[in-house]
Amino acid sequence: MFDHRPLRHFLNDKLRLYYDDTYYGYSVQVEDGPLIENYLESSLLMLNTATNINYNTFAFRIELRFPKVMPRLPMHDDNQILARFLRFLRYELKTAKTKYTTQLRYIWAREQDTSIKPHYHLMILLNKNAFDSLGVFASDEYDMYSRDNLYHRMMRAWLKAMGYDHDDPRFQQLVNVSKNKITGEYWTGILHRDDWFSMDEAMYMASYLCKAYSKPIGQGMHVFDASRV
């Protein structure tokens, strides 16, 4: 499939390149070129951690986009905005007052190809007893993201991270939920430590964040990480 297979990333020789379509027996995506094995390790560790702690884990993948009309700003030069999003999202999860609590676990990647602004991919992992669906994506009748569902909570967190109010009508669905490439449906998964099939699907979805292509490596900032184990 790949004629030339360097073992290390040319901008960072600490990053190992990975070309196989399975990783520790789980399916991974290599359609867009090699993956970074260091990131695959972190992803599998995070999935195993979540499923070892939660009886069932609610998993999904999102993409955080900046508005097209937004020019390049200092907030795009580091990952502080992502840290703010995660902080606001933790607050949203806490204020949901679900019967069961959940810790926010995640895997994230910073991407930038031809755009002047980066974007972020995240896989979110929550206790399924606390959250098991995303809810309605569309804004309410007043073009606000005021509902109590998980998608509206993520939109509020992202808008706040950028410095906007959740009732700003200019911005619609800047949090994009990823789809399953095969079915074309929005992807969510319920993971269990003893269910290989759900873990295989989750690792396949997580591996997209591990691709070497479009990572702005060598710009003095992290382009991939996961929540602390």
Steps between C-alpha positions, in 0.01 A plus 500: 500500500780740586807491270721689742462433869711723721495386860506848656323828431735728306421800725530312829701178519340412835174430316479147359301445181257209476370347176299186586121502497475331842654598832508241780223319315277808457413662167663836422473747211796529265315626191651848542855377554696376798394546859720608788555202726562714809148638460350157442654387830345793685160442336483132588613573854224760541234265362614223732507739796144621436362148460682377811344776710150518349280194466383652171660797326322739263742595222473742208726714285463871427674769302533855634504762225552873509250718310595549135466877537749506787844629397823350628537609864747441786259237640593281202871500585481263798263252661369716783161522334471121516585510870222757548254283308577201720467710814162638391386152396588360843284775650214411263522132594501587869199730475304230314443340841463150362417215738846352443822700476752483220856603447581667170753286314616586153753470220571805285694600189580837348471506121582757233548444129413781259295722733651801674342373823536165674217276615475230765385140497398340830376163615293547815453218752233525771330275750204357307288507818531879497474570125395264224396731215592832341148634459372738232773691315294791367470821700171581669222716362694812601824386327655436839677194639302494823385140522624259767618236256866412456541656154369839617731481802798444270395789276470730800843393622660563159332837450607608850855383431510731197354788703146490358165464670292186447218719367711656223293418186794535259643158569337167428634152575870576535521169686482235229422143603698247298330240285571134444664479156318178414146579616508878458326532837617716788722275707456429869603184679432323825823334612539212741828344605382154392352610167774472237279622217416834665867551592605420143260761364613758756869441426428533128331836562774616739777410256388780268641741757836321475568560131826676415341694214383856577663515845683835539802328654810709559321824589587489870169373635329171580293356218367197689428405858258321727360557845715378784464136596 
